[in-house]
Amino acid sequence: MIHKRSRWVIAMLCFGLAFLYVPIFLLILYSFNHSKLVPIWGGFSTRWYTVLFESPEVWEAVMLSLRIALINATFATLLGTLAALAMVRFGRFKGRTLFSGMISAPLVMPEVITGLSLLLLFITLADIIGWPGARGFTTITIAHITFSMAYVAVIIQSRLIGMDQSIEEAAQDLGAKPLRVLWDITLPILAPGMLAGWLLAFTLSLDDLVIASFVTGPGSNTLPILIFSRIKLGLKPDINALATLIILTVSIGVLLAAWLMWRQEKQRMQDRKMASRTDH
C-alpha cells in the first residue's frame, strides 16, 4: 500500500513538473522557428533573434527594466534588512504592531489595489508640490521598492530568527561596539539571505506588469508592458526569442547565486570545523 502511494506521489510530481516546464521548453524551441506563424514549424532558424536585436523599442524597454530592477533590488534589500533588524532585534517598541502590519500589507494586498493607490498618491503629490512632473522611471522605481522591500524583510527576518546570537554576544563581551558587531558579524552571516532577497526583488521588478502599468506614463514602457502590448496585437516569433533570452539570463543568475551561497556555506562549515579542533 505504501509502495503504491509512493508511485502515485511520484507520478503527480512528474505531472506537475511537466505541466510547468514543458511549455517553457516549447517556447524555447519555437523561438528558433523560421515561420512567421508561431504554431507552424517552418524549419530551424535564428532570424527572429536578429529581428529582436535590431529593434530599438525592445532595447529601450530592456535597458529601462534593468535600470529599474537594479535600483529597486539595491534599495529594497537595504530597507528590508533594516526593517527586519528592527523587528527582530529591537524587541517590543511602541508602534511595533503597526510597523509589522505595514511590512506585511504588500504581501497580501492585490497588485491592482497597490498600483491604484500609488497612482493616486503620485497624482496628489503632483497637484500639491508639482512632483513628479511626469510618470515614468522614478515612479515605477518607487512603486517597485514599496512592495519588494516587504519580501526582502520577510527573508531577512527568518534568517535573523534562526541566527545564533552567541557570536554577537561574544564579540560585545570582547569590547566590540554595536556598529562593529553589525558590520563584521551580523551582516556577513546575513549575506546569503540578503543575496536571496536582492535576487527576488530584482526578479519581481522585471516580472511586474500590473503595478508598473498604473504608475508609468507615455514613452516609459518596461519589458513586461512591451511584451503585453505586443501580444494583444497577436503573438509573434520575436516574442518567443525575447522570452528565451530572459529565461537564459534568469537561469544564469540563479545558478550563479546558488554557487556563491554553496561556496559561502562550505567555507562556514570549514571555519566551524577548524574552530572545534582549536577548542579541543
C-alpha positions as CSV (number, residue, x, y, z in Angstrom):
1,M,0.0,0.0,0.0
2,I,2.8,2.4,0.9
3,H,4.6,1.4,-2.3
4,K,1.5,2.3,-4.4
5,R,1.2,5.6,-2.6
6,S,4.8,6.5,-3.3
7,R,4.3,5.7,-7.0
8,W,1.2,8.0,-7.0
9,V,3.1,10.8,-5.4
10,I,6.0,10.5,-7.9
11,A,3.6,10.4,-10.8
12,M,1.8,13.5,-9.6
13,L,5.1,15.2,-9.1
14,C,6.3,14.4,-12.6
15,F,2.9,15.6,-14.0
16,G,3.2,18.9,-12.1
17,L,6.8,19.5,-13.2
18,A,5.9,18.6,-16.8
19,F,2.9,21.0,-16.6
20,L,5.2,23.8,-15.6
21,Y,8.3,23.2,-17.7
22,V,7.1,21.6,-21.0
23,P,5.5,24.9,-22.1
24,I,8.8,26.7,-21.4
25,F,10.7,24.2,-23.5
26,L,8.2,24.5,-26.3
27,L,8.6,28.3,-26.1
28,I,12.4,28.0,-26.4
29,L,12.0,25.5,-29.3
30,Y,9.7,27.8,-31.3
31,S,11.9,30.8,-30.8
32,F,14.1,29.1,-33.5
33,N,11.2,28.6,-35.8
34,H,11.7,30.1,-39.3
35,S,8.0,30.5,-40.0
36,K,6.1,33.8,-39.2
37,L,3.2,31.7,-37.8
38,V,4.1,30.6,-34.3
39,P,2.2,27.3,-34.2
40,I,3.6,26.1,-37.6
41,W,7.1,24.8,-37.7
42,G,9.0,26.1,-40.7
43,G,12.5,24.9,-40.0
44,F,15.3,25.8,-37.7
45,S,16.4,29.5,-37.9
46,T,17.7,32.3,-35.8
47,R,16.1,35.0,-37.9
48,W,13.9,36.2,-35.0
49,Y,16.8,36.8,-32.8
50,T,18.3,39.0,-35.5
51,V,14.9,40.9,-35.7
52,L,14.9,41.2,-32.0
53,F,18.4,42.7,-31.7
54,E,17.6,45.2,-34.4
55,S,14.6,46.5,-32.6
56,P,15.3,49.8,-30.8
57,E,12.0,49.7,-29.0
58,V,12.9,46.4,-27.4
59,W,16.3,47.6,-26.3
60,E,14.9,50.7,-24.7
61,A,12.4,48.6,-22.8
62,V,15.2,46.2,-21.7
63,M,17.5,48.9,-20.5
64,L,14.7,50.7,-18.6
65,S,13.6,47.5,-16.9
66,L,17.2,46.6,-16.0
67,R,17.9,50.1,-14.5
68,I,14.7,50.0,-12.5
69,A,15.4,46.4,-11.3
70,L,18.9,47.2,-10.2
71,I,18.0,50.3,-8.2
72,N,14.9,48.6,-6.8
73,A,16.8,45.5,-5.7
74,T,19.5,47.5,-4.0
75,F,17.2,49.9,-2.1
76,A,14.7,47.1,-1.3
77,T,17.5,45.0,0.2
78,L,18.8,47.8,2.2
79,L,15.4,48.9,3.6
80,G,14.2,45.4,4.0
81,T,17.3,44.5,6.1
82,L,16.8,47.5,8.3
83,A,13.1,46.7,8.8
84,A,13.9,43.0,9.7
85,L,16.6,44.1,12.2
86,A,14.1,46.5,13.8
87,M,11.5,43.7,14.1
88,V,13.8,41.0,15.5
89,R,16.5,42.9,17.5
90,F,14.6,45.9,18.9
91,G,12.1,43.8,20.9
92,R,8.8,45.4,21.8
93,F,8.6,49.0,20.9
94,K,5.8,51.5,20.5
95,G,4.1,51.1,17.2
96,R,5.6,47.6,16.5
97,T,2.3,46.1,15.6
98,L,1.5,48.9,13.1
99,F,5.1,48.6,11.7
100,S,4.7,44.9,11.2
101,G,1.4,45.3,9.5
102,M,2.8,47.9,7.2
103,I,5.6,45.5,6.2
104,S,3.2,42.6,5.6
105,A,0.5,44.5,3.8
106,P,2.2,44.5,0.3
107,L,2.5,40.7,0.6
108,V,-1.3,40.1,0.8
109,M,-2.7,43.2,-0.9
110,P,-3.8,42.7,-4.5
111,E,-1.5,44.3,-7.0
112,V,-4.4,46.2,-8.6
113,I,-5.1,47.9,-5.2
114,T,-1.4,48.7,-4.7
115,G,-1.0,50.1,-8.2
116,L,-4.1,52.2,-8.0
117,S,-3.2,53.6,-4.5
118,L,0.3,54.6,-5.7
119,L,-1.2,56.2,-8.8
120,L,-3.5,58.3,-6.7
121,L,-0.5,59.2,-4.4
122,F,1.6,60.4,-7.4
123,I,-1.3,62.4,-8.8
124,T,-1.9,64.1,-5.4
125,L,1.8,64.9,-5.0
126,A,1.9,66.4,-8.5
127,D,-1.0,68.6,-7.7
128,I,0.3,69.8,-4.3
129,I,4.1,70.1,-4.8
130,G,4.5,69.6,-8.6
131,W,6.4,66.3,-8.3
132,P,6.5,64.0,-10.1
133,G,6.2,66.1,-13.2
134,A,5.7,63.0,-15.4
135,R,5.3,59.4,-14.5
136,G,8.0,57.0,-15.7
137,F,11.3,55.8,-14.4
138,T,11.1,57.4,-11.0
139,T,7.5,56.5,-10.2
140,I,8.0,52.9,-11.3
141,T,11.1,52.5,-9.2
142,I,9.5,53.9,-6.1
143,A,6.5,51.6,-6.6
144,H,8.7,48.6,-7.0
145,I,10.7,49.4,-3.9
146,T,7.5,49.7,-2.0
147,F,6.4,46.1,-2.5
148,S,9.8,44.4,-3.0
149,M,11.0,45.7,0.4
150,A,8.3,43.6,2.1
151,Y,9.6,40.3,0.5
152,V,13.2,41.1,1.5
153,A,12.2,41.9,5.1
154,V,10.5,38.5,5.4
155,I,13.5,36.7,4.1
156,I,16.0,38.6,6.4
157,Q,13.6,38.2,9.4
158,S,13.5,34.5,9.1
159,R,17.3,34.4,8.8
160,L,17.7,36.6,11.9
161,I,15.3,34.4,13.9
162,G,17.4,31.3,13.2
163,M,20.7,33.0,13.8
164,D,22.9,32.1,16.8
165,Q,23.2,35.3,18.8
166,S,26.0,33.9,21.0
167,I,28.6,35.0,18.4
168,E,27.4,38.6,18.6
169,E,27.3,38.5,22.4
170,A,30.8,37.1,22.5
171,A,32.0,40.0,20.3
172,Q,30.3,42.5,22.6
173,D,31.9,40.9,25.6
174,L,35.3,41.3,24.0
175,G,34.6,45.1,23.6
176,A,33.2,45.4,20.1
177,K,30.8,48.3,19.6
178,P,27.3,47.6,18.2
179,L,28.1,49.1,14.8
180,R,31.3,47.0,14.5
181,V,29.4,43.8,15.5
182,L,26.8,44.6,12.9
183,W,29.3,45.2,10.2
184,D,31.8,42.4,11.0
185,I,29.5,39.6,12.2
186,T,25.8,40.2,11.6
187,L,25.9,41.3,8.0
188,P,28.3,38.6,6.8
189,I,26.0,36.0,8.4
190,L,23.0,37.6,6.7
191,A,24.8,37.8,3.4
192,P,23.2,34.7,1.8
193,G,19.7,35.9,2.9
194,M,20.4,39.4,1.6
195,L,21.6,38.0,-1.7
196,A,18.5,35.9,-2.0
197,G,16.4,38.9,-1.2
198,W,18.2,41.0,-3.8
199,L,17.6,38.4,-6.4
200,L,14.0,38.1,-5.5
201,A,13.5,41.9,-5.6
202,F,15.3,42.0,-9.0
203,T,13.1,39.3,-10.4
204,L,9.9,40.8,-9.0
205,S,10.8,44.1,-10.7
206,L,11.5,42.5,-14.0
207,D,8.3,40.5,-13.8
208,D,5.9,43.2,-12.7
209,L,3.2,44.3,-15.1
210,V,0.2,45.3,-13.1
211,I,1.7,47.9,-10.8
212,A,4.0,49.3,-13.5
213,S,1.1,49.8,-15.9
214,F,-0.6,52.0,-13.3
215,V,2.4,54.3,-12.4
216,T,4.0,54.6,-15.8
217,G,3.5,57.2,-18.5
218,P,3.9,57.7,-22.2
219,G,7.3,56.7,-23.5
220,S,8.2,54.6,-20.4
221,N,7.4,51.1,-21.3
222,T,9.1,48.4,-19.3
223,L,9.7,45.0,-20.8
224,P,6.6,43.3,-19.4
225,I,4.4,46.2,-20.6
226,L,6.0,46.0,-24.1
227,I,5.5,42.2,-24.3
228,F,1.9,42.5,-23.1
229,S,1.1,45.3,-25.6
230,R,2.6,43.2,-28.5
231,I,0.8,40.0,-27.5
232,K,-2.6,41.9,-27.6
233,L,-1.9,42.6,-31.3
234,G,-1.0,38.9,-31.9
235,L,1.8,36.6,-30.9
236,K,4.9,36.9,-33.0
237,P,8.0,34.7,-33.0
238,D,10.3,37.5,-31.9
239,I,8.5,37.5,-28.5
240,N,9.5,33.8,-28.2
241,A,13.1,34.8,-28.8
242,L,12.9,37.6,-26.2
243,A,11.3,35.3,-23.7
244,T,14.1,32.7,-24.3
245,L,16.8,35.3,-23.6
246,I,15.0,36.3,-20.4
247,I,14.9,32.6,-19.3
248,L,18.6,32.2,-20.1
249,T,19.5,35.3,-18.2
250,V,17.5,34.4,-15.1
251,S,18.8,30.8,-15.2
252,I,22.4,32.0,-15.2
253,G,21.7,34.4,-12.3
254,V,20.0,31.7,-10.2
255,L,22.9,29.2,-10.9
256,L,25.5,31.9,-10.0
257,A,23.7,32.8,-6.8
258,A,23.3,29.1,-5.8
259,W,27.0,28.6,-6.4
260,L,28.0,31.6,-4.4
261,M,25.7,30.5,-1.5
262,W,27.1,27.0,-1.6
263,R,30.6,28.2,-1.6
264,Q,30.0,30.5,1.4
265,E,28.2,27.7,3.3
266,K,31.1,25.4,2.6
267,Q,33.6,28.0,3.9
268,R,31.5,28.5,7.0
269,M,31.5,24.7,7.7
270,Q,35.2,24.6,7.3
271,D,35.6,27.5,9.7
272,R,33.4,25.7,12.3
273,K,35.5,22.5,12.0
274,M,38.7,24.5,12.5
275,A,37.2,26.3,15.5
276,S,36.1,23.0,17.0
277,R,39.5,21.5,16.6
278,T,41.1,24.6,18.2
279,D,38.8,24.2,21.2
280,H,39.8,20.6,21.6
